[in-house]
């Protein structure tokens, strides 16, 4: 489990696992379901929920 940098890709398109976990003050978001998701403070778009437990389990 690794914490993402700001604006780093947290989830790649067509992948089920997260690359890293966004900080508490940010969201893992993408413009749509089939796009790369980045850590950002904007809560607009497609938000991927990152669970605290069961890290690395497919969603």
N, C-alpha and C positions, 0 to 999 in steps of 0.2 A: 504494500500500500504506500503510495507516494502522493504527496500533495502537488497539484499542478501550479504552474506559474500563471500569472494573470494573462489572459488571452491565449493560453496554450490549448492545443487540441486535447479534450478530455475523452472524446469518444469518436472513433473513425466511422465513416459511413459503412453500412452493411456488416458491422462488427457487433457482437452481443456484449463484449466485455469493455469496461472502461479502461483507458490507458492510465489515468491518474484521478485523484479526487480533488474537486474544486474546494477552495477555502470556504469557510462558513458564510462569508459575506458575498459570495458569488454563486452563480448558477451555471450548470452545464447546459448550454442552449445551442440550438441550431436553427437555421431558417426553415427547415422542414424535416420530416422523418428520415429522409435519405440523403442527408448532408453531414459533413463533419461538424461536430459540436465543439464549441470553445467555452472556456471559463470567462464569464462576463458578469457585470453587476446588473445588466439589463434583464428584466424578467419577462421580456416580450419574445414571442416565437415558440419553438418547440422545446420545452424544458425536459431534460432527462433527469429523473430522480436517482440520486446516488445513495443507496442504503448504507447505514453505518455498520451493520453486521453482515455476515456472509459475503465479504468482499471477494469479488471475482466470480461470483455465481452469475450465470447468464440470466438476463431479464426477459 
